[in-house]
Amino acid sequence: MNSINVISPYKYRGQWVFDDPDKGLKKEPFVAGIDVIIDFKVKGIPRAKKGFNVLFSDSEFPGYDTVLTWVGAFGDGNWYVDRDTKLMGWLCPALLKYYEAAPRKIYLQIKAKGN
C-alpha cells in the first residue's frame, strides 16, 4: 500500500521549518544541507517562503519529481543525497515520526500550495 505524507514548509526567522500537529511537530527546522536543497527546489514556486507543499513517500507515486537516497546514519538522524542537485542533507529524528526506520529512498513532489 502506498502511503503519501504531506507537509507545508515555510520560512521562519530565515530558516525552513514545518508544522505537523498530528505528529507533535511545531516549527521543526530543516538543517545541515536539506535547507540548501529546498532553496534549489523552490526556485520556481512563487511566494515559497510563505509556504509550499511537499508530498513524500518511501514508494514511488504518480507525479513525484525528485528522490532522496539514503547515504548513512549520523547521530540520531540520516544523511540523504538529492538525485537532481547531488547535494547531501541530513534529516533529523523527526523522520521517524513518519517511518519506523529511515527509508532507503524518499520520493517527493514539491509544489505551490493550492496546486
GUPA-472154 format. One record per atom (N, C-alpha, C, O): residue number from 1; atom name; x, y, z. Coordinates in nm, 3 decimals. Layout:
<rs>
num;atome;x;y;z
NUM;CA;X;Y;Z
...
</rs>
This chain:
<rs>
num;atome;x;y;z
1;N;0.084;-0.118;0.000
1;CA;0.000;0.000;0.000
1;C;0.088;0.124;0.000
1;O;0.187;0.130;0.073
2;N;0.053;0.222;-0.080
2;CA;0.129;0.345;-0.092
2;C;0.079;0.445;0.011
2;O;-0.040;0.476;0.014
3;N;0.168;0.495;0.095
3;CA;0.132;0.595;0.194
3;C;0.204;0.725;0.159
3;O;0.327;0.730;0.157
4;N;0.127;0.827;0.131
4;CA;0.183;0.957;0.095
4;C;0.156;1.054;0.209
4;O;0.043;1.070;0.253
5;N;0.261;1.118;0.255
5;CA;0.253;1.219;0.360
5;C;0.262;1.357;0.296
5;O;0.315;1.373;0.186
6;N;0.209;1.457;0.366
6;CA;0.213;1.595;0.317
6;C;0.256;1.687;0.430
6;O;0.203;1.681;0.540
7;N;0.355;1.772;0.401
7;CA;0.393;1.880;0.492
7;C;0.397;2.009;0.411
7;O;0.402;2.006;0.288
8;N;0.394;2.121;0.480
8;CA;0.397;2.251;0.413
8;C;0.504;2.340;0.476
8;O;0.475;2.421;0.564
9;N;0.628;2.324;0.431
9;CA;0.738;2.407;0.484
9;C;0.718;2.555;0.452
9;O;0.651;2.592;0.356
10;N;0.779;2.638;0.535
10;CA;0.777;2.783;0.519
10;C;0.901;2.840;0.588
10;O;0.967;2.770;0.666
11;N;0.931;2.965;0.560
11;CA;1.046;3.030;0.623
11;C;1.002;3.095;0.754
11;O;0.900;3.163;0.760
12;N;1.081;3.074;0.857
12;CA;1.060;3.135;0.988
12;C;1.196;3.179;1.039
12;O;1.285;3.096;1.062
13;N;1.212;3.310;1.057
13;CA;1.339;3.367;1.102
13;C;1.456;3.321;1.016
13;O;1.565;3.292;1.065
14;N;1.430;3.315;0.884
14;CA;1.534;3.282;0.789
14;C;1.563;3.133;0.773
14;O;1.656;3.096;0.701
15;N;1.485;3.049;0.838
15;CA;1.508;2.904;0.834
15;C;1.384;2.832;0.780
15;O;1.272;2.870;0.814
16;N;1.402;2.729;0.697
16;CA;1.291;2.647;0.653
16;C;1.245;2.561;0.770
16;O;1.326;2.493;0.834
17;N;1.115;2.564;0.797
17;CA;1.055;2.486;0.905
17;C;0.921;2.431;0.857
17;O;0.870;2.470;0.752
18;N;0.864;2.339;0.936
18;CA;0.729;2.292;0.907
18;C;0.660;2.254;1.037
18;O;0.724;2.228;1.139
19;N;0.528;2.253;1.031
19;CA;0.445;2.212;1.143
19;C;0.368;2.086;1.104
19;O;0.326;2.071;0.989
20;N;0.351;1.997;1.198
20;CA;0.263;1.882;1.179
20;C;0.204;1.849;1.315
20;O;0.258;1.765;1.388
21;N;0.093;1.915;1.348
21;CA;0.032;1.896;1.481
21;C;-0.001;1.749;1.511
21;O;0.007;1.707;1.626
22;N;-0.037;1.672;1.409
22;CA;-0.069;1.530;1.430
22;C;0.052;1.451;1.479
22;O;0.037;1.348;1.544
23;N;0.172;1.500;1.449
23;CA;0.295;1.433;1.490
23;C;0.363;1.504;1.607
23;O;0.470;1.462;1.652
24;N;0.301;1.611;1.657
24;CA;0.359;1.686;1.767
24;C;0.475;1.774;1.726
24;O;0.562;1.804;1.808
25;N;0.479;1.817;1.600
25;CA;0.589;1.898;1.548
25;C;0.544;2.042;1.523
25;O;0.441;2.066;1.460
26;N;0.622;2.136;1.573
26;CA;0.594;2.278;1.551
26;C;0.726;2.348;1.521
26;O;0.822;2.340;1.598
27;N;0.728;2.417;1.407
27;CA;0.848;2.487;1.361
27;C;0.970;2.395;1.362
27;O;1.079;2.434;1.404
28;N;0.950;2.273;1.314
28;CA;1.059;2.175;1.303
28;C;1.152;2.221;1.191
28;O;1.109;2.232;1.076
29;N;1.279;2.247;1.222
29;CA;1.368;2.304;1.120
29;C;1.431;2.200;1.027
29;O;1.455;2.085;1.065
30;N;1.456;2.245;0.905
30;CA;1.538;2.170;0.811
30;C;1.678;2.229;0.819
30;O;1.696;2.349;0.800
31;N;1.778;2.146;0.845
31;CA;1.915;2.194;0.865
31;C;2.014;2.106;0.789
31;O;1.975;2.012;0.721
32;N;2.141;2.138;0.802
32;CA;2.253;2.055;0.756
32;C;2.239;2.011;0.610
32;O;2.253;1.892;0.578
33;N;2.210;2.107;0.523
33;CA;2.208;2.078;0.380
33;C;2.069;2.059;0.322
33;O;2.047;2.093;0.205
34;N;1.975;2.006;0.399
34;CA;1.839;1.992;0.347
34;C;1.782;2.130;0.317
34;O;1.707;2.146;0.221
35;N;1.816;2.229;0.398
35;CA;1.770;2.365;0.374
35;C;1.822;2.418;0.240
35;O;1.750;2.488;0.170
36;N;1.944;2.384;0.204
36;CA;2.002;2.428;0.077
36;C;1.932;2.356;-0.040
36;O;1.904;2.417;-0.143
37;N;1.905;2.228;-0.023
37;CA;1.833;2.152;-0.126
37;C;1.696;2.216;-0.149
37;O;1.653;2.232;-0.263
38;N;1.627;2.253;-0.041
38;CA;1.496;2.318;-0.053
38;C;1.509;2.448;-0.132
38;O;1.427;2.476;-0.219
39;N;1.613;2.527;-0.103
39;CA;1.633;2.653;-0.177
39;C;1.636;2.627;-0.328
39;O;1.576;2.703;-0.404
40;N;1.704;2.522;-0.371
40;CA;1.710;2.489;-0.513
40;C;1.575;2.443;-0.566
40;O;1.535;2.482;-0.676
41;N;1.505;2.363;-0.490
41;CA;1.381;2.301;-0.536
41;C;1.265;2.400;-0.548
41;O;1.173;2.376;-0.627
42;N;1.267;2.509;-0.473
42;CA;1.153;2.601;-0.474
42;C;1.176;2.725;-0.558
42;O;1.094;2.818;-0.555
43;N;1.283;2.729;-0.633
43;CA;1.314;2.849;-0.713
43;C;1.199;2.891;-0.804
43;O;1.178;3.011;-0.824
44;N;1.124;2.798;-0.858
44;CA;1.014;2.832;-0.948
44;C;0.878;2.845;-0.881
44;O;0.777;2.860;-0.949
45;N;0.875;2.840;-0.749
45;CA;0.747;2.848;-0.677
45;C;0.729;2.989;-0.621
45;O;0.805;3.032;-0.534
46;N;0.628;3.061;-0.671
46;CA;0.603;3.197;-0.621
46;C;0.571;3.194;-0.471
46;O;0.498;3.107;-0.424
47;N;0.624;3.288;-0.400
47;CA;0.597;3.305;-0.256
47;C;0.624;3.178;-0.175
47;O;0.555;3.152;-0.076
48;N;0.722;3.099;-0.215
48;CA;0.755;2.974;-0.145
48;C;0.786;3.000;0.002
48;O;0.759;2.916;0.088
49;N;0.844;3.115;0.032
49;CA;0.880;3.145;0.172
49;C;0.757;3.147;0.261
49;O;0.768;3.125;0.382
50;N;0.641;3.174;0.204
50;CA;0.516;3.174;0.282
50;C;0.457;3.034;0.295
50;O;0.363;3.012;0.372
51;N;0.512;2.940;0.220
51;CA;0.468;2.802;0.231
51;C;0.446;2.736;0.097
51;O;0.401;2.799;0.001
52;N;0.479;2.609;0.090
52;CA;0.458;2.526;-0.027
52;C;0.432;2.384;0.023
52;O;0.453;2.354;0.141
53;N;0.386;2.298;-0.065
53;CA;0.355;2.161;-0.024
53;C;0.462;2.063;-0.068
53;O;0.519;2.073;-0.177
54;N;0.489;1.967;0.019
54;CA;0.578;1.856;-0.013
54;C;0.501;1.727;0.014
54;O;0.463;1.698;0.128
55;N;0.478;1.651;-0.092
55;CA;0.422;1.517;-0.078
55;C;0.541;1.423;-0.077
55;O;0.630;1.436;-0.161
56;N;0.543;1.327;0.015
56;CA;0.657;1.235;0.021
56;C;0.614;1.095;0.062
56;O;0.518;1.076;0.137
57;N;0.690;0.999;0.011
57;CA;0.661;0.859;0.036
57;C;0.788;0.777;0.021
57;O;0.882;0.820;-0.046
58;N;0.790;0.661;0.083
58;CA;0.902;0.570;0.064
58;C;0.878;0.478;-0.056
58;O;0.958;0.388;-0.084
59;N;0.768;0.501;-0.127
59;CA;0.735;0.429;-0.250
59;C;0.711;0.528;-0.363
59;O;0.666;0.640;-0.338
60;N;0.740;0.488;-0.485
60;CA;0.710;0.574;-0.599
60;C;0.560;0.601;-0.605
60;O;0.480;0.514;-0.572
61;N;0.523;0.722;-0.648
61;CA;0.383;0.757;-0.667
61;C;0.371;0.848;-0.789
61;O;0.468;0.915;-0.825
62;N;0.255;0.851;-0.854
62;CA;0.237;0.934;-0.973
62;C;0.265;1.081;-0.942
62;O;0.211;1.137;-0.846
63;N;0.348;1.143;-1.023
63;CA;0.376;1.285;-1.008
63;C;0.498;1.318;-0.923
63;O;0.534;1.435;-0.912
64;N;0.564;1.217;-0.862
64;CA;0.683;1.252;-0.784
64;C;0.784;1.313;-0.879
64;O;0.792;1.275;-0.996
65;N;0.862;1.409;-0.828
65;CA;0.956;1.476;-0.918
65;C;1.101;1.475;-0.870
65;O;1.188;1.529;-0.938
66;N;1.127;1.416;-0.757
66;CA;1.265;1.401;-0.714
66;C;1.275;1.287;-0.613
66;O;1.175;1.240;-0.559
67;N;1.399;1.245;-0.590
67;CA;1.424;1.132;-0.499
67;C;1.543;1.166;-0.410
67;O;1.645;1.216;-0.456
68;N;1.527;1.137;-0.283
68;CA;1.639;1.142;-0.190
68;C;1.681;0.998;-0.162
68;O;1.596;0.913;-0.134
69;N;1.811;0.971;-0.172
69;CA;1.862;0.836;-0.150
69;C;1.947;0.834;-0.023
69;O;2.034;0.919;-0.003
70;N;1.920;0.737;0.063
70;CA;1.988;0.724;0.191
70;C;2.136;0.699;0.171
70;O;2.176;0.616;0.089
71;N;2.218;0.770;0.247
71;CA;2.363;0.755;0.241
71;C;2.413;0.686;0.369
71;O;2.501;0.601;0.363
72;N;2.357;0.724;0.482
72;CA;2.400;0.664;0.607
72;C;2.345;0.739;0.726
72;O;2.294;0.850;0.714
73;N;2.356;0.676;0.841
73;CA;2.310;0.735;0.966
73;C;2.420;0.821;1.027
73;O;2.538;0.795;1.008
74;N;2.379;0.922;1.100
74;CA;2.472;1.004;1.176
74;C;2.398;1.057;1.297
74;O;2.297;1.126;1.283
75;N;2.447;1.027;1.413
75;CA;2.377;1.067;1.534
75;C;2.238;1.004;1.534
75;O;2.223;0.885;1.508
76;N;2.139;1.084;1.564
76;CA;2.002;1.036;1.564
76;C;1.933;1.053;1.430
76;O;1.817;1.015;1.414
77;N;2.004;1.111;1.332
77;CA;1.944;1.138;1.202
77;C;2.007;1.058;1.090
77;O;2.082;0.964;1.114
78;N;1.974;1.096;0.968
78;CA;2.018;1.024;0.850
78;C;2.055;1.119;0.737
78;O;1.988;1.219;0.714
79;N;2.163;1.086;0.667
79;CA;2.207;1.161;0.551
79;C;2.143;1.106;0.424
79;O;2.131;0.985;0.406
80;N;2.101;1.199;0.338
80;CA;2.042;1.164;0.209
80;C;2.109;1.250;0.101
80;O;2.156;1.360;0.129
81;N;2.112;1.197;-0.022
81;CA;2.161;1.274;-0.135
81;C;2.044;1.295;-0.231
81;O;1.967;1.203;-0.258
82;N;2.032;1.417;-0.282
82;CA;1.926;1.452;-0.377
82;C;1.969;1.410;-0.518
82;O;2.079;1.441;-0.562
83;N;1.881;1.339;-0.586
83;CA;1.908;1.287;-0.721
83;C;1.947;1.398;-0.819
83;O;2.038;1.380;-0.899
84;N;1.879;1.512;-0.812
84;CA;1.898;1.617;-0.913
84;C;2.017;1.708;-0.884
84;O;2.099;1.732;-0.973
85;N;2.027;1.758;-0.763
85;CA;2.133;1.853;-0.730
85;C;2.262;1.785;-0.688
85;O;2.369;1.847;-0.690
86;N;2.253;1.657;-0.651
86;CA;2.367;1.579;-0.598
86;C;2.414;1.633;-0.463
86;O;2.520;1.594;-0.415
87;N;2.335;1.721;-0.402
87;CA;2.368;1.774;-0.270
87;C;2.324;1.676;-0.162
87;O;2.227;1.601;-0.178
88;N;2.398;1.678;-0.052
88;CA;2.362;1.594;0.061
88;C;2.298;1.678;0.170
88;O;2.330;1.795;0.189
89;N;2.205;1.615;0.242
89;CA;2.141;1.682;0.354
89;C;2.103;1.581;0.461
89;O;2.086;1.462;0.433
90;N;2.091;1.630;0.582
90;CA;2.064;1.546;0.698
90;C;1.920;1.565;0.741
90;O;1.873;1.677;0.758
91;N;1.850;1.454;0.758
91;CA;1.713;1.459;0.810
91;C;1.717;1.414;0.956
91;O;1.769;1.307;0.988
92;N;1.660;1.496;1.041
92;CA;1.666;1.474;1.185
92;C;1.573;1.361;1.229
92;O;1.501;1.304;1.146
93;N;1.573;1.327;1.358
93;CA;1.490;1.217;1.407
93;C;1.339;1.235;1.385
93;O;1.264;1.139;1.401
94;N;1.294;1.355;1.349
94;CA;1.152;1.374;1.319
94;C;1.108;1.284;1.204
94;O;0.990;1.251;1.192
95;N;1.202;1.243;1.118
95;CA;1.172;1.150;1.009
95;C;1.106;1.023;1.062
95;O;1.021;0.964;0.996
96;N;1.146;0.982;1.182
96;CA;1.094;0.858;1.240
96;C;0.954;0.874;1.298
96;O;0.896;0.778;1.349
97;N;0.899;0.993;1.289
97;CA;0.758;1.011;1.322
97;C;0.671;0.966;1.204
97;O;0.551;0.944;1.219
98;N;0.734;0.953;1.087
98;CA;0.663;0.911;0.965
98;C;0.696;0.767;0.925
98;O;0.617;0.701;0.858
99;N;0.813;0.719;0.966
99;CA;0.859;0.585;0.928
99;C;0.919;0.515;1.050
99;O;0.976;0.580;1.138
100;N;0.906;0.384;1.054
100;CA;0.965;0.307;1.164
100;C;1.118;0.309;1.157
100;O;1.185;0.309;1.261
101;N;1.171;0.310;1.038
101;CA;1.316;0.318;1.014
101;C;1.339;0.410;0.895
101;O;1.249;0.431;0.814
102;N;1.458;0.466;0.886
102;CA;1.489;0.558;0.776
102;C;1.474;0.485;0.641
102;O;1.539;0.383;0.619
103;N;1.389;0.537;0.553
103;CA;1.372;0.474;0.421
103;C;1.500;0.483;0.338
103;O;1.577;0.578;0.351
104;N;1.521;0.385;0.254
104;CA;1.637;0.387;0.163
104;C;1.618;0.492;0.054
104;O;1.716;0.548;0.005
105;N;1.493;0.518;0.016
105;CA;1.462;0.624;-0.080
105;C;1.338;0.698;-0.032
105;O;1.246;0.638;0.024
106;N;1.337;0.829;-0.056
106;CA;1.219;0.910;-0.027
106;C;1.183;0.981;-0.157
106;O;1.262;1.058;-0.211
107;N;1.063;0.954;-0.206
107;CA;1.013;1.013;-0.330
107;C;0.933;1.137;-0.292
107;O;0.850;1.133;-0.202
108;N;0.959;1.248;-0.364
108;CA;0.897;1.376;-0.330
108;C;0.831;1.442;-0.448
108;O;0.874;1.428;-0.563
109;N;0.726;1.515;-0.418
109;CA;0.669;1.608;-0.514
109;C;0.660;1.741;-0.441
109;O;0.599;1.752;-0.334
110;N;0.720;1.843;-0.500
110;CA;0.724;1.975;-0.440
110;C;0.645;2.069;-0.528
110;O;0.672;2.081;-0.648
111;N;0.547;2.136;-0.468
111;CA;0.461;2.223;-0.549
111;C;0.402;2.336;-0.467
111;O;0.401;2.333;-0.344
112;N;0.353;2.435;-0.538
112;CA;0.290;2.550;-0.472
112;C;0.164;2.505;-0.400
112;O;0.099;2.408;-0.441
113;N;0.130;2.575;-0.295
113;CA;0.004;2.545;-0.228
113;C;-0.112;2.574;-0.322
113;O;-0.106;2.668;-0.402
114;N;-0.216;2.494;-0.311
114;CA;-0.333;2.514;-0.395
114;C;-0.326;2.443;-0.528
114;O;-0.423;2.444;-0.604
115;N;-0.212;2.379;-0.557
115;CA;-0.200;2.304;-0.683
115;C;-0.214;2.157;-0.659
115;O;-0.206;2.077;-0.752
</rs>
